[in-house]
Amino acid sequence: MKLKQIPTFKNEGEEREFWANADSSEYFDWNNAKRVVFPNLKPTTESISLRLPSYLLARIKQLENNKDVPYQSLMKIFLSEKVDQELKVTK
């Protein structure tokens, strides 16, 4: 089977859109693929503004002290765990 040529993308968003809709098996021979690890790769982050009730933020900061983790990192952990949990339920 002849593989298709991967197009040139103007930016990351265009590439993301392409791969969200493309069948990668038309572009790569997955039988010859090798696993690659990128230990220093950090995901792109985006700052947001989030309003929380004072009592909730105080409770999170209380947990921060108990777990010895910065409260913003703790919130990211909680959010990630909950999103993973919710996505498993909806599948």
C-alpha positions in Angstrom: 0.0 0.0 0.0 1.4 3.4 -1.0 1.3 5.9 1.9 0.0 9.4 1.4 2.3 12.4 1.9 1.7 14.5 5.0 0.7 18.0 4.1 2.6 21.1 5.3 0.8 23.0 8.0 0.8 26.7 8.7 0.5 26.3 12.5 -0.1 23.8 15.3 -3.8 24.4 15.2 -4.1 23.5 11.6 -2.1 20.3 12.2 -4.2 19.4 15.2 -7.4 19.8 13.1 -5.9 17.6 10.3 -4.9 14.7 12.6 -8.3 14.9 14.4 -10.0 14.0 11.1 -7.3 12.0 9.2 -6.8 8.3 9.2 -3.2 8.0 10.3 -2.8 4.5 8.8 -3.0 6.2 5.4 0.2 8.2 6.3 2.2 5.8 8.5 3.0 2.1 8.3 2.2 1.3 12.0 3.6 -2.2 11.6 7.1 -0.7 11.5 6.5 2.0 14.2 8.8 2.2 17.2 7.8 3.6 20.6 9.3 6.9 21.4 9.6 8.6 24.8 9.9 12.4 25.2 10.8 12.7 28.9 11.3 16.5 28.8 8.2 17.3 26.8 5.8 19.6 28.7 2.2 20.1 27.6 1.1 23.5 26.5 -0.6 25.3 29.3 -3.1 28.1 29.2 -3.8 30.6 32.0 -7.4 31.0 33.0 -9.3 33.0 35.6 -11.4 31.0 37.9 -13.6 32.4 40.6 -14.1 30.2 43.6 -16.0 30.7 46.8 -13.6 31.8 49.6 -14.4 28.8 51.8 -13.6 26.4 48.9 -10.2 28.0 48.3 -9.5 27.9 52.0 -10.3 24.2 52.1 -8.1 23.6 49.1 -5.2 25.5 50.8 -5.8 23.4 53.9 -5.3 20.3 51.8 -2.3 21.9 50.3 -0.7 22.1 53.7 -1.5 18.5 54.5 -0.2 17.1 51.2 2.8 19.5 50.9 1.8 20.4 47.3 1.2 23.9 46.0 -2.6 24.5 45.9 -2.6 25.3 42.2 -0.9 22.0 41.4 -3.3 20.3 43.7 -6.2 21.8 41.9 -4.8 20.5 38.6 -4.4 17.0 40.0 -8.0 17.1 41.3 -9.4 18.4 38.0 -7.4 15.8 36.0 -8.6 12.9 38.1 -12.2 14.1 37.9 -12.1 14.6 34.2 -10.6 11.1 33.7 -13.3 9.6 36.0 -16.1 11.4 34.1 -14.8 10.4 30.7 -14.6 6.7 31.8 -18.2 6.9 32.9 -19.5 8.3 29.6 -17.8 5.7 27.5 
